[in-house]
Amino acid sequence: MPSRNLKGAIMKTLLLYPSFPDTFWSFRYSLKFIHKKAAFPPLGLLTVGSMLPESWPKRLVDLNVDKLTEKDLAWADAAYISAMAVQRKSAHQTIKRCKKAGLKVVAGGPLFTSEHEQFGEVDHFVLNEAEQTLPPFLADLKNDGARPLYTTTEFADIQRTPIPMWELINLKRYASMSIQFSRGCPFNCDFCNVTALFGHRPRIKTATQVMAELDVLYNRGWYGHVFFVDDNFIGNKKYLMNHLLPALIEWRKGKRGFLFNTEASINLADNEDLMNMMVEAGFDTVFVGIETPEEESLAECNKKQNKNRNLIESVKRIQRTGLQVQGGFIVGFDSDGPSIFQRQIDFIQKSGIVTAMVGLLQAPPGTKLYERLKKEGRLRGLVSGDNVDGTTNIIPKMDMKQLLKGYENILNNIYHPRPYYKRIKTFLREYKAPKISIPIDLQRFLAFFRTSIRIGIFGRERIQYWNLMVWTLFRCPKLLPLAVTLAIHGHHFRKVCKL
């Protein structure tokens, strides 16, 4: 079918977000307990929606929530698609459908920025940060001279980034909303592509901007969790403590609900005032890249902020403040020996990190690790983007069979019901419950009964489940909703890890 012409004053635009496979962070099996369709909305596309001409009719289809129909394709003049590496397969399928329907396809986001050569059917690539590359594309499009590729080495001023177009989605279908405060990270871990994509100097939005975005969500009836998607939320501690956190503390007064979670580096544990302010501002969870307890491996990957410290004590210090620590772990470093697998298991169990994402070392394009292994002839294709699928795009120094067997042993240990539920208790003993909790709506109330039936009666972990419920009820009854949530997550992790 011939492609429709992109030129025109009014252009009906489809914003498309490909589907995720069943992954660690998809929480697909957990979402069923609270009758939600997806964990998070497509924040990037919602922001792009606000950057497109106001006169253009827009329709967002998140394939994790809705089906892309023939009516959608027939309605549109063009499709704008964004994706991450883990969505690669769905992205190819979605682009194929758009081209068959005669739509011009415009692609951007992390997947296409790293791999645009792999998508020959795309008409226009608008790469890197849309604040920089979308305006020139739209200007050329208006003059009928749009080029195939728009890219830049310049970083955007995100204080000019518009509020996402939340009216494009049904908020009730998602478990959490998302917001962005900063881009960039002051550290330079050699396996991480954050600095390649967004730079070393954290760029921040103003507190006024963040409050305005939260106001939009609140006014649209959202009172639940909000995820600050920053790769390192504490990259600019001075502004956080002097401006953003005080503004958040004030903003939450008199409002229902609103708990926040985010990602941060382990040096958060060194600043008690910062942690206390985050808890007062409504944060209850933080993801931390632990990676490995091996000092030699930390040095190998340039994880300086994790070196020369008692990592378990740092984790517990954060937990005791009132922040649940979710952790990222890696095996497959060149310096890893056969003992690393048991060391990872022991660390995870002792730390009380319930949500422990363990993956094989990957080398994303644009990273120092990728360039080093490319020179050594040790690359083997593209990263899958799935953190726990047991694949890697590198040729490790350890025998591959030994690495895969050891990796499988870690997952079998940490997500087996007995150690998993034991780890929940270890965490709850340390955790300081926040004063403000999410309002109990009907779905969350019903989730307890669904969990008690699916897991407590029919699940193979039913003994551990009821033991945890009784233990929590007597030891820390205020944390019973959290214990139920972690039990549900364990069910998801076992499904994803095929245990």
C-alpha positions as CSV (number, residue, x, y, z in Angstrom):
1,M,0.0,0.0,0.0
2,P,1.5,3.4,-0.9
3,S,2.6,5.6,2.0
4,R,0.6,8.6,2.9
5,N,2.2,12.0,2.5
6,L,3.4,13.5,5.7
7,K,3.1,17.1,4.6
8,G,0.1,19.0,5.7
9,A,-1.2,21.5,8.3
10,I,-3.2,18.9,10.2
11,M,-1.8,15.5,10.7
12,K,-3.5,12.7,12.6
13,T,-0.8,11.1,14.6
14,L,-0.6,7.6,16.2
15,L,1.9,7.4,19.1
16,L,2.8,3.7,19.5
17,Y,4.5,1.9,22.4
18,P,5.4,-1.7,21.6
19,S,4.6,-4.5,24.0
20,F,7.0,-5.9,26.6
21,P,7.6,-9.7,26.9
22,D,7.2,-11.3,30.3
23,T,10.2,-9.7,32.1
24,F,11.4,-9.0,35.6
25,W,10.2,-5.5,35.6
26,S,7.0,-6.0,33.6
27,F,5.3,-7.4,36.8
28,R,2.8,-9.0,34.4
29,Y,1.8,-11.8,36.8
30,S,1.6,-9.3,39.8
31,L,-0.7,-6.9,37.9
32,K,-3.4,-9.5,37.6
33,F,-3.9,-9.4,41.4
34,I,-4.8,-5.6,41.3
35,H,-6.5,-5.7,37.9
36,K,-4.0,-3.4,36.1
37,K,-2.8,-3.8,32.6
38,A,0.8,-2.4,32.8
39,A,3.2,-1.3,35.5
40,F,4.1,2.1,34.0
41,P,2.9,4.4,31.2
42,P,5.0,5.4,28.2
43,L,6.3,8.7,29.7
44,G,8.5,9.5,26.7
45,L,5.7,9.3,24.2
46,L,3.4,11.2,26.4
47,T,6.0,14.0,26.5
48,V,6.5,13.8,22.7
49,G,2.7,14.2,22.4
50,S,3.0,17.6,24.1
51,M,5.9,18.6,21.8
52,L,3.9,17.9,18.6
53,P,1.8,20.7,17.1
54,E,-1.3,21.3,19.2
55,S,-3.6,21.3,16.2
56,W,-2.7,17.7,15.3
57,P,-5.2,15.1,16.5
58,K,-3.3,12.5,18.5
59,R,-4.1,8.9,19.6
60,L,-1.7,6.9,21.9
61,V,-1.8,3.1,21.7
62,D,0.2,1.4,24.4
63,L,0.3,-2.2,23.2
64,N,0.8,-3.4,26.8
65,V,-2.7,-2.0,27.5
66,D,-4.6,-2.0,24.2
67,K,-4.6,-3.6,20.8
68,L,-3.5,-1.7,17.8
69,T,-6.6,-2.0,15.5
70,E,-7.1,-1.6,11.8
71,K,-9.3,1.3,12.6
72,D,-6.4,3.0,14.4
73,L,-4.2,2.5,11.4
74,A,-6.8,3.7,8.9
75,W,-7.4,6.8,11.0
76,A,-3.8,8.0,11.2
77,D,-1.6,9.8,8.7
78,A,1.7,8.9,10.5
79,A,3.0,6.7,13.3
80,Y,5.5,7.9,15.9
81,I,7.1,4.9,17.7
82,S,9.4,4.8,20.7
83,A,10.9,1.7,22.4
84,M,13.6,0.1,24.5
85,A,15.8,-2.8,23.6
86,V,13.5,-5.3,25.3
87,Q,10.7,-4.2,23.1
88,R,12.7,-4.9,19.9
89,K,10.5,-7.8,18.6
90,S,7.3,-6.0,19.1
91,A,8.8,-2.9,17.5
92,H,9.6,-4.7,14.3
93,Q,6.1,-6.2,14.2
94,T,4.4,-2.9,14.9
95,I,6.5,-1.1,12.2
96,K,5.6,-3.8,9.7
97,R,1.9,-3.3,10.3
98,C,2.2,0.5,10.0
99,K,4.0,0.2,6.7
100,K,1.5,-2.3,5.4
101,A,-1.2,0.2,6.2
102,G,0.6,2.9,4.2
103,L,1.7,5.0,7.2
104,K,5.0,6.9,7.3
105,V,6.9,5.8,10.4
106,V,8.9,8.2,12.7
107,A,11.0,6.4,15.3
108,G,13.0,7.6,18.4
109,G,13.9,6.6,21.9
110,P,16.7,4.3,23.3
111,L,16.2,1.3,21.0
112,F,16.4,3.3,17.8
113,T,19.2,5.6,19.0
114,S,21.4,2.6,19.6
115,E,20.2,0.4,16.7
116,H,18.6,2.5,14.0
117,E,20.5,0.6,11.3
118,Q,18.5,-2.5,12.2
119,F,15.1,-0.9,11.1
120,G,15.2,-0.3,7.4
121,E,11.4,0.2,7.1
122,V,11.4,3.4,9.3
123,D,11.0,6.6,7.2
124,H,12.5,9.1,9.7
125,F,14.7,8.6,12.8
126,V,14.5,11.3,15.4
127,L,17.2,10.2,17.8
128,N,18.8,11.2,21.1
129,E,16.8,13.6,23.1
130,A,13.6,14.7,21.4
131,E,13.8,18.3,22.8
132,Q,16.9,18.7,20.5
133,T,16.0,16.7,17.4
134,L,12.2,16.8,17.1
135,P,11.9,20.6,16.4
136,P,14.2,20.6,13.3
137,F,12.4,17.5,12.0
138,L,9.0,19.2,12.4
139,A,10.3,22.3,10.7
140,D,11.6,20.3,7.8
141,L,8.4,18.3,7.6
142,K,6.4,21.5,7.3
143,N,8.6,22.5,4.4
144,D,8.3,19.0,2.8
145,G,12.0,18.4,3.3
146,A,12.3,16.0,6.2
147,R,15.5,14.0,6.2
148,P,15.8,10.3,7.1
149,L,18.0,10.9,10.1
150,Y,18.1,13.5,12.9
151,T,20.7,13.1,15.6
152,T,22.8,15.3,17.9
153,T,25.6,15.3,20.4
154,E,24.1,18.2,22.3
155,F,22.1,17.7,25.5
156,A,18.7,19.2,26.1
157,D,17.7,21.8,28.6
158,I,15.0,19.9,30.3
159,Q,13.8,23.0,32.1
160,R,12.1,23.6,28.8
161,T,10.5,20.1,28.6
162,P,6.7,20.3,28.5
163,I,4.3,18.5,30.9
164,P,3.4,15.0,29.5
165,M,0.0,14.7,27.7
166,W,-1.6,12.6,30.4
167,E,-5.0,12.9,28.7
168,L,-3.9,10.5,26.0
169,I,-4.1,7.5,28.4
170,N,-6.5,6.0,30.9
171,L,-4.5,6.3,34.2
172,K,-6.6,3.6,35.9
173,R,-5.0,0.9,33.7
174,Y,-1.5,1.4,35.2
175,A,-0.1,0.4,38.6
176,S,2.1,3.5,38.8
177,M,2.6,6.8,37.1
178,S,6.0,8.1,36.1
179,I,7.8,11.5,36.3
180,Q,11.3,12.7,35.5
181,F,13.3,15.1,37.5
182,S,16.8,14.7,36.1
183,R,18.9,13.2,33.3
184,G,22.5,12.1,33.5
185,C,24.7,10.5,36.1
186,P,27.9,11.7,37.8
187,F,29.4,8.2,37.7
188,N,30.8,6.2,34.8
189,C,30.2,2.5,35.2
190,D,31.6,0.9,32.1
191,F,28.7,-1.4,31.4
192,C,26.1,1.4,31.7
193,N,24.9,3.4,28.7
194,V,23.3,6.2,30.8
195,T,26.2,8.6,30.5
196,A,26.6,7.8,26.7
197,L,22.9,8.8,26.2
198,F,22.5,11.6,28.8
199,G,26.0,12.7,29.9
200,H,27.8,13.0,33.2
201,R,26.4,16.2,34.5
202,P,22.9,15.7,35.9
203,R,20.5,18.1,34.3
204,I,17.5,18.9,36.4
205,K,14.0,20.3,36.2
206,T,13.0,23.0,38.6
207,A,10.9,22.2,41.7
208,T,8.2,24.3,40.2
209,Q,8.1,22.1,37.1
210,V,7.9,18.9,39.1
211,M,5.1,20.3,41.2
212,A,3.2,21.4,38.1
213,E,3.5,17.8,36.7
214,L,2.3,16.3,40.0
215,D,-0.6,18.8,40.0
216,V,-1.8,17.5,36.6
217,L,-1.7,13.9,37.9
218,Y,-3.5,14.8,41.1
219,N,-6.2,16.8,39.3
220,R,-6.8,13.8,37.0
221,G,-7.5,11.7,40.1
222,W,-4.2,9.9,40.6
223,Y,-3.3,9.2,44.3
224,G,-1.1,6.2,44.0
225,H,2.6,5.5,43.5
226,V,4.7,7.7,41.2
227,F,8.1,6.5,39.9
228,F,10.8,9.1,39.4
229,V,12.5,7.5,36.4
230,D,15.9,9.3,36.9
231,D,18.8,6.9,36.5
232,N,20.4,8.5,39.6
233,F,17.9,10.7,41.6
234,I,20.6,12.0,44.0
235,G,23.0,13.2,41.2
236,N,22.4,16.8,42.4
237,K,22.1,16.5,46.2
238,K,22.3,20.2,46.8
239,Y,19.3,21.1,44.7
240,L,17.4,18.0,46.1
241,M,17.8,19.0,49.7
242,N,17.4,22.8,49.3
243,H,14.6,22.9,46.7
244,L,12.9,19.8,45.4
245,L,12.4,17.7,48.6
246,P,11.2,20.7,50.7
247,A,8.8,21.5,47.8
248,L,7.5,17.9,47.7
249,I,7.1,17.8,51.5
250,E,5.0,21.0,51.3
251,W,3.0,19.8,48.2
252,R,1.9,16.5,49.9
253,K,0.3,18.3,52.9
254,G,-3.4,17.7,52.8
255,K,-3.3,15.4,49.8
256,R,-4.4,11.8,49.6
257,G,-1.8,9.1,49.1
258,F,1.1,9.7,46.8
259,L,4.2,7.6,47.5
260,F,7.3,7.9,45.4
261,N,10.1,5.5,44.3
262,T,13.2,6.0,42.3
263,E,16.8,4.9,41.5
264,A,19.9,6.1,43.3
265,S,23.5,5.2,43.9
266,I,24.6,3.4,47.1
267,N,26.2,6.6,48.5
268,L,22.7,7.6,49.4
269,A,23.4,5.6,52.6
270,D,26.1,8.1,53.6
271,N,23.7,11.0,53.9
272,E,21.2,10.5,56.7
273,D,19.6,13.9,56.3
274,L,19.0,13.3,52.6
275,M,17.4,9.9,53.4
276,N,15.2,11.3,56.1
277,M,14.0,14.1,53.8
278,M,13.2,11.6,51.0
279,V,11.1,9.6,53.4
280,E,9.3,12.8,54.7
281,A,8.7,13.7,51.1
282,G,6.9,10.4,50.5
283,F,9.6,8.1,49.1
284,D,9.3,4.5,50.2
285,T,11.5,2.5,47.7
286,V,14.8,3.0,46.0
287,F,16.5,0.8,43.4
288,V,20.3,0.6,43.9
289,G,22.9,-0.9,41.6
290,I,24.8,-3.2,43.9
291,E,26.2,-5.3,41.1
292,T,28.6,-7.6,43.1
293,P,30.2,-8.1,46.5
294,E,33.5,-8.7,44.8
295,E,35.9,-5.7,45.2
296,E,37.9,-6.8,42.2
297,S,34.8,-6.9,40.0
298,L,33.7,-3.5,41.2
299,A,37.1,-2.1,40.3
300,E,36.9,-3.8,36.9
301,C,33.6,-2.1,36.0
302,N,34.6,1.3,37.5
303,K,31.9,1.1,40.1
304,K,33.9,3.4,42.4
305,Q,30.9,4.5,44.6
306,N,30.4,0.8,45.7
307,K,34.1,0.1,46.6
308,N,35.6,0.2,50.0
309,R,32.4,0.0,52.0
310,N,30.3,-2.5,53.9
311,L,27.6,-2.9,51.2
312,I,25.3,-4.9,53.5
313,E,25.5,-2.3,56.2
314,S,24.9,0.5,53.6
315,V,21.7,-1.3,52.5
316,K,20.4,-1.8,56.0
317,R,21.1,1.8,56.8
318,I,18.8,2.8,54.0
319,Q,16.2,0.3,55.0
320,R,16.2,1.5,58.6
321,T,15.5,5.0,57.4
322,G,12.2,3.9,55.8
323,L,13.3,3.1,52.2
324,Q,12.9,-0.4,50.8
325,V,16.0,-1.2,48.7
326,Q,15.6,-3.0,45.4
327,G,18.9,-4.2,44.0
328,G,20.6,-4.9,40.7
329,F,23.2,-7.6,40.6
330,I,25.5,-8.9,37.8
331,V,27.6,-12.0,37.3
332,G,30.0,-12.7,34.4
333,F,32.7,-10.1,35.1
334,D,36.2,-11.2,33.9
335,S,37.4,-11.3,37.5
336,D,34.5,-13.5,38.6
337,G,35.5,-17.0,39.8
338,P,33.3,-20.0,40.7
339,S,32.7,-18.7,44.2
340,I,30.8,-15.6,42.9
341,F,27.5,-17.5,42.7
342,Q,27.3,-18.5,46.3
343,R,28.6,-15.1,47.4
344,Q,25.8,-13.4,45.5
345,I,23.2,-15.7,47.1
346,D,24.6,-15.1,50.6
347,F,24.7,-11.3,50.1
348,I,21.2,-11.1,48.8
349,Q,19.8,-13.2,51.7
350,K,21.7,-11.3,54.4
351,S,20.9,-7.9,53.0
352,G,17.2,-8.4,53.0
353,I,16.9,-7.1,49.4
354,V,13.6,-8.8,48.5
355,T,13.5,-7.6,44.9
356,A,16.9,-8.7,43.7
357,M,17.4,-8.5,39.9
358,V,20.3,-10.7,38.9
359,G,21.5,-10.7,35.3
360,L,24.4,-11.8,33.2
361,L,26.9,-9.0,32.3
362,Q,25.8,-7.2,29.1
363,A,27.6,-4.7,26.8
364,P,25.2,-2.2,25.4
365,P,26.4,-0.2,22.4
366,G,27.9,3.1,23.4
367,T,29.5,1.9,26.6
368,K,33.2,1.6,27.4
369,L,32.6,-2.2,28.0
370,Y,31.2,-2.5,24.5
371,E,34.2,-0.8,22.9
372,R,36.7,-2.8,24.9
373,L,35.1,-6.2,24.1
374,K,34.7,-5.2,20.5
375,K,38.5,-4.6,20.3
376,E,39.0,-8.0,22.0
377,G,36.6,-9.8,19.6
378,R,34.3,-10.8,22.4
379,L,31.0,-9.5,21.3
380,R,28.2,-11.7,20.1
381,G,25.2,-9.8,18.8
382,L,22.8,-7.4,20.5
383,V,21.7,-7.1,24.1
384,S,18.2,-8.6,24.7
385,G,17.2,-5.9,27.1
386,D,15.7,-8.6,29.4
387,N,17.6,-8.7,32.7
388,V,16.8,-12.3,33.7
389,D,16.6,-14.3,30.4
390,G,20.0,-15.9,30.9
391,T,21.5,-14.4,27.7
392,T,24.4,-12.1,27.1
393,N,26.0,-10.5,24.1
394,I,29.6,-11.0,25.4
395,I,31.9,-13.9,25.4
396,P,32.9,-14.3,29.1
397,K,36.2,-15.4,30.4
398,M,34.5,-18.0,32.6
399,D,33.3,-21.1,30.7
400,M,29.9,-20.3,29.4
401,K,28.3,-23.6,30.6
402,Q,29.7,-22.9,34.1
403,L,28.4,-19.3,34.0
404,L,24.9,-20.3,33.0
405,K,24.7,-23.1,35.5
406,G,25.9,-20.8,38.3
407,Y,23.5,-18.1,37.2
408,E,20.6,-20.6,37.2
409,N,21.6,-21.7,40.7
410,I,21.3,-18.1,41.9
411,L,17.8,-17.7,40.6
412,N,16.7,-21.1,41.9
413,N,18.0,-20.2,45.4
414,I,16.8,-16.6,45.8
415,Y,13.3,-17.0,44.4
416,H,12.5,-20.4,45.8
417,P,9.6,-19.8,48.2
418,R,11.5,-20.7,51.4
419,P,14.5,-18.3,51.0
420,Y,12.3,-15.7,49.4
421,Y,9.9,-15.5,52.3
422,K,12.8,-15.7,54.7
423,R,14.3,-12.6,53.0
424,I,11.0,-10.7,53.3
425,K,11.2,-11.2,57.1
426,T,14.8,-10.1,57.1
427,F,13.8,-6.9,55.4
428,L,10.7,-6.2,57.5
429,R,12.8,-6.5,60.7
430,E,15.0,-3.6,59.5
431,Y,12.4,-1.5,57.7
432,K,10.9,1.6,59.3
433,A,7.3,1.9,58.1
434,P,6.4,5.3,56.6
435,K,3.8,7.4,58.4
436,I,1.7,7.9,55.2
437,S,0.4,5.0,53.2
438,I,-1.5,4.6,50.0
439,P,-5.3,4.8,50.4
440,I,-6.9,1.4,50.3
441,D,-9.1,1.4,47.3
442,L,-11.4,-1.5,46.4
443,Q,-8.9,-3.2,44.1
444,R,-6.2,-3.2,46.7
445,F,-8.6,-4.5,49.3
446,L,-9.7,-7.3,46.9
447,A,-6.1,-8.0,46.0
448,F,-5.5,-9.5,49.5
449,F,-8.4,-12.0,49.0
450,R,-7.2,-12.9,45.5
451,T,-3.7,-13.4,46.9
452,S,-4.9,-15.5,49.8
453,I,-6.8,-17.7,47.3
454,R,-4.2,-18.0,44.5
455,I,-1.1,-18.1,46.6
456,G,-2.4,-19.0,50.1
457,I,-4.6,-22.0,48.9
458,F,-3.4,-23.1,45.5
459,G,0.2,-21.8,45.5
460,R,3.1,-24.2,46.3
461,E,4.3,-21.5,48.6
462,R,1.1,-21.5,50.7
463,I,2.8,-22.6,53.9
464,Q,5.4,-19.8,53.6
465,Y,2.7,-17.3,52.7
466,W,0.5,-17.9,55.7
467,N,3.5,-18.1,58.0
468,L,4.5,-14.6,56.8
469,M,1.0,-13.2,57.2
470,V,0.8,-14.4,60.8
471,W,4.3,-13.3,61.6
472,T,3.7,-9.9,60.2
473,L,0.3,-9.5,61.9
474,F,2.0,-10.0,65.3
475,R,5.4,-8.4,64.7
476,C,4.6,-5.4,62.5
477,P,0.9,-5.3,61.6
478,K,1.2,-1.9,59.8
479,L,3.4,-3.6,57.2
480,L,0.9,-6.3,56.3
481,P,-0.1,-4.6,53.0
482,L,3.6,-4.5,52.1
483,A,4.1,-8.2,53.0
484,V,1.2,-9.1,50.7
485,T,2.6,-7.0,47.9
486,L,6.0,-8.7,48.3
487,A,4.3,-12.1,48.2
488,I,2.6,-11.2,45.0
489,H,5.9,-10.0,43.5
490,G,7.5,-13.3,44.5
491,H,4.8,-15.1,42.5
492,H,5.7,-13.0,39.5
493,F,9.5,-13.5,39.8
494,R,9.1,-17.3,40.0
495,K,6.9,-17.2,36.9
496,V,9.4,-15.1,34.9
497,C,12.4,-17.1,36.1
498,K,10.5,-20.3,35.2
499,L,10.9,-21.8,38.7
